[in-house]
Amino acid sequence: MKKIICSLFLVLTAAFVFAERPIVRDIQARAGSGTKVRIIWQLPKETTPEIESLILYRTTEQVTSYSQLRNVQPITALTPDRAGYTDQLSDLRDYFYTVIAQTTEGPYDVVLLSFNTTVTGVHLIAKKQTEAPTEKKDVEQIYPDGTLRKTPLPFIDMIDGIDAEPLVSDSTVSQVSSLTGGSSKTSRSPLLTPYIFEEDLVSPDGGDEYLLFEILKASFVTKKYKETIDKLNQLIGTNISDDTRNRAYFYLGESQYFCRNYEDAVRSFVKVQAAFPTVSKKWLEDSLDRI
């Protein structure tokens, strides 16, 4: 217990001392299923001295002091307003990332774990080898009345490409009304009120839920729905938990709904209908009624 209290005290003290120093905070690195690693961090608001650029390093061991970087070639130099970078790897080794601010007075040679250098290594996710696909026969599949069509919903790797083919077909969108009871409204009602899950009303300590909370706070609750769509698509493409991904898909559907992209909204709500059957049904019915 004493160790936990001491560690918390040190982190809070460091946050206070370096609040106005040229040092980034909350650095995180996440790998997708391809060859790319996404590194993100938070920028300091106002610093003394002023930051001219951000230097990003990649190492094979954890960095605890600036002296470890003296003979390391940085992978890139970024403008001081950048809060993220996508690195490309070619092997499965663990890598650590460190961001050093280049100021008007030279490099700010302070290294703090979890502030401007990652605590744990990140590596690419090896793809499982699969057998050669068998030749598909062009045979029509017949579904009896009342039987749901088998539509696979694979994971979208947003890091490798956002312009992927939609996972829910147009035929599914047209048939999904049967799942919601078949709305028979003749006139459009007012738009629904934005819905936020109870677990996203309070800022979490960190991790996937914190990233989702920040998107909701900065974009969703301020009704910047197009910006929310872009940020949620990026988050969904990273290695987040199933619970967080389900809620992210639901907020994506809401944002598409308020942007009047009702068909896209239906596709998003269909993905999480099993996880949130009651609330998804309400949004599905209203979205379908507006198509």
C-alpha positions in Angstrom: 0.0 0.0 0.0 2.8 2.4 0.9 4.5 1.7 -2.5 1.3 2.5 -4.4 0.9 5.8 -2.4 4.5 6.7 -3.0 4.2 6.0 -6.8 1.1 8.0 -7.0 2.7 10.9 -5.2 5.7 10.8 -7.5 3.5 10.9 -10.6 1.4 13.8 -9.3 4.6 15.7 -8.3 6.1 15.2 -11.7 2.9 16.3 -13.4 3.0 19.5 -11.4 6.6 20.3 -11.8 6.7 19.7 -15.6 3.3 21.2 -16.3 4.8 24.2 -18.1 8.0 22.5 -19.3 8.7 21.5 -22.9 7.8 17.8 -22.4 5.0 15.8 -23.9 2.7 13.6 -21.7 0.7 10.4 -21.7 2.6 8.8 -24.6 1.1 5.5 -25.9 2.0 3.1 -28.6 -0.4 0.6 -30.2 0.1 -1.9 -33.0 -2.4 -3.0 -35.6 -2.6 -6.3 -37.4 -0.5 -4.9 -40.3 2.9 -3.4 -40.3 2.1 -0.1 -38.6 2.4 1.2 -35.0 0.5 4.3 -33.9 2.2 6.5 -31.3 0.2 9.3 -29.7 0.9 11.8 -26.9 -0.5 15.0 -25.3 1.2 18.3 -26.1 2.1 20.9 -23.3 -0.1 24.0 -23.6 2.5 26.8 -23.0 6.2 26.0 -22.4 9.3 27.8 -21.5 11.5 27.7 -23.5 9.4 27.4 -26.7 9.4 24.2 -28.6 10.7 24.3 -32.2 10.2 20.6 -33.1 9.6 17.2 -31.6 12.2 14.4 -32.1 10.9 10.8 -32.1 13.2 7.9 -31.2 12.6 4.2 -31.5 14.7 1.8 -29.3 14.8 -1.9 -28.5 15.1 -1.2 -24.8 13.3 0.9 -22.3 14.7 4.5 -22.1 15.1 5.9 -18.6 17.6 8.7 -19.3 18.5 11.0 -22.2 22.1 9.6 -22.2 20.7 6.4 -23.8 19.6 8.4 -26.9 22.9 10.1 -27.6 24.0 7.5 -30.1 20.5 6.7 -31.4 19.4 8.0 -34.8 15.8 9.5 -34.5 13.2 8.1 -36.8 11.7 11.5 -37.6 11.4 15.2 -36.6 7.9 16.6 -36.3 6.4 20.0 -36.1 5.6 21.2 -32.5 1.9 20.9 -33.1 1.9 17.2 -33.9 0.4 14.8 -31.3 0.9 11.5 -33.1 2.9 9.5 -35.6 2.5 6.2 -37.5 5.6 4.1 -37.6 6.2 1.2 -40.0 8.0 -1.9 -38.7 9.3 -4.9 -40.5 9.8 -7.4 -37.7 8.1 -8.6 -34.5 10.6 -7.3 -31.9 9.5 -5.2 -29.0 10.1 -1.5 -29.5 10.0 1.5 -27.2 9.3 5.1 -28.2 10.5 8.4 -26.8 9.7 12.0 -27.8 12.2 14.8 -27.0 11.4 18.4 -27.5 13.9 20.5 -29.5 13.6 24.0 -28.0 15.1 27.4 -28.8 17.7 26.6 -26.2 18.5 23.1 -27.5 17.0 19.6 -26.7 15.1 19.3 -23.5 17.0 16.3 -22.2 14.4 15.1 -19.6 13.0 11.5 -19.9 10.1 10.5 -17.7 8.4 7.1 -17.9 4.8 7.2 -19.3 5.3 11.0 -19.9 7.5 11.2 -23.0 8.8 7.6 -23.2 6.8 4.4 -23.3 6.9 2.0 -20.3 6.3 -1.2 -22.2 7.4 -2.4 -25.5 5.1 -2.7 -28.5 5.4 -5.2 -31.3 3.5 -6.1 -34.5 0.8 -8.8 -34.2 1.7 -11.8 -36.2 -0.9 -13.0 -38.6 -2.0 -16.6 -38.3 -1.1 -18.7 -41.3 -4.2 -20.2 -42.9 -4.7 -22.9 -45.4 -5.2 -22.1 -49.0 -8.9 -21.2 -49.5 -10.9 -23.9 -51.2 -12.6 -23.0 -54.5 -16.0 -21.5 -53.8 -18.9 -23.0 -55.7 -21.6 -20.7 -57.0 -24.5 -22.3 -55.1 -27.4 -20.2 -53.9 -28.0 -20.3 -50.2 -31.7 -20.5 -49.3 -32.8 -19.2 -45.9 -36.2 -20.3 -44.5 -38.6 -17.6 -43.3 -37.6 -16.2 -39.9 -34.0 -17.3 -40.3 -31.3 -14.6 -40.0 -28.9 -14.4 -42.9 -25.3 -15.4 -42.1 -23.4 -12.1 -42.6 -19.9 -12.2 -41.2 -18.7 -9.0 -39.4 -14.8 -9.2 -39.4 -12.6 -6.7 -37.5 -11.7 -3.5 -39.5 -8.0 -2.6 -39.4 -8.4 1.1 -39.6 -4.6 1.6 -39.4 -4.0 -0.2 -42.7 -6.9 1.4 -44.5 -10.1 3.3 -43.9 -11.6 2.9 -47.4 -12.5 -0.8 -46.9 -15.7 -2.3 -48.3 -18.6 -1.9 -45.9 -19.1 -5.0 -43.7 -22.9 -4.7 -43.7 -24.4 -5.0 -47.2 -27.2 -2.8 -48.6 -29.5 -5.8 -48.6 -28.9 -6.2 -44.8 -29.8 -2.6 -44.3 -33.1 -3.1 -46.2 -33.9 -6.3 -44.3 -33.0 -5.1 -40.8 -36.4 -3.4 -40.4 -37.8 -6.9 -39.6 -35.4 -7.1 -36.6 -36.8 -3.9 -35.1 -40.5 -4.6 -35.7 -40.9 -2.8 -39.0 -41.6 0.9 -38.3 -44.7 2.2 -40.0 -44.4 5.9 -39.3 -45.7 8.2 -42.0 -44.1 11.5 -40.7 -40.7 12.1 -39.3 -40.5 12.8 -35.6 -37.8 15.1 -34.0 -34.3 13.8 -33.9 -33.4 11.6 -31.0 -31.5 13.0 -28.0 -27.8 12.0 -27.9 -27.2 9.0 -25.7 -24.1 8.4 -23.5 -23.5 5.2 -21.6 -23.1 5.6 -17.8 -19.5 4.3 -17.8 -18.5 7.1 -20.1 -19.9 9.9 -18.0 -16.8 10.0 -15.6 -13.2 10.2 -16.8 -11.5 6.8 -16.3 -7.9 6.4 -15.0 -6.5 5.5 -18.4 -6.4 2.9 -21.1 -8.9 2.3 -23.9 -11.8 3.9 -22.0 -9.8 7.1 -21.4 -9.2 7.5 -25.2 -12.9 7.0 -25.9 -13.8 9.5 -23.1 -11.5 12.1 -24.6 -13.2 11.8 -28.0 -16.6 12.2 -26.4 -15.6 15.2 -24.3 -13.7 17.0 -27.2 -16.0 16.3 -30.1 -19.2 14.3 -29.4 -20.7 16.4 -26.6 -19.8 19.6 -28.5 -21.8 18.3 -31.5 -18.7 18.1 -33.8 -20.1 14.9 -35.3 -17.9 14.8 -38.5 -14.8 15.2 -36.3 -16.2 12.5 -34.0 -16.7 10.1 -36.9 -13.0 10.5 -37.9 -11.7 10.0 -34.4 -13.9 7.0 -33.6 -12.9 5.3 -36.9 -9.2 5.7 -35.8 -9.9 4.4 -32.3 -11.9 1.4 -33.6 -8.9 0.4 -35.7 -6.6 0.0 -32.7 -6.3 -2.9 -30.2 -9.0 -1.9 -27.8 -11.2 -4.1 -25.7 -14.5 -5.5 -27.1 -16.6 -3.5 -24.6 -14.9 -0.2 -25.6 -15.2 -1.1 -29.3 -18.9 -1.8 -28.9 -19.6 1.5 -27.3 -17.4 3.3 -29.9 -19.4 1.7 -32.7 -22.6 2.9 -31.0 -21.3 6.5 -30.7 -20.2 6.2 -34.4 -23.8 5.3 -35.3 -25.1 8.3 -33.3 -22.7 10.7 -35.0 -23.6 9.3 -38.5 -27.3 9.7 -37.6 -26.8 13.4 -36.6 -24.9 13.9 -39.9 -27.9 12.5 -41.7 -25.9 9.5 -42.9 -28.7 7.2 -41.9 -27.6 4.1 -43.9 -24.2 4.3 -42.4 -25.8 4.7 -39.0 -27.9 1.6 -39.5 -24.7 -0.4 -40.3 -23.1 0.8 -37.1 -26.1 0.0 -34.9 -26.5 -3.5 -36.5 -22.9 -4.3 -35.4 -23.8 -3.7 -31.7 -27.4 -4.8 -31.6 -26.4 -8.0 -29.7 -24.5 -6.0 -27.2 -27.1 -3.3 -26.6 -30.4 -4.7 -27.9 -32.8 -2.3 -26.2 -31.2 1.0 -27.0 -29.9 -0.1 -30.4 -33.5 -1.1 -31.5 -34.7 2.5 -30.8 -31.9 4.1 -32.9 -32.3 1.5 -35.7 -36.0 2.1 -36.0 -35.6 5.9 -36.2 -32.6 5.6 -38.6 -34.6 3.3 -40.9 -37.6 5.6 -40.8 -35.4 8.4 -42.2 -33.8 6.5 -45.1 
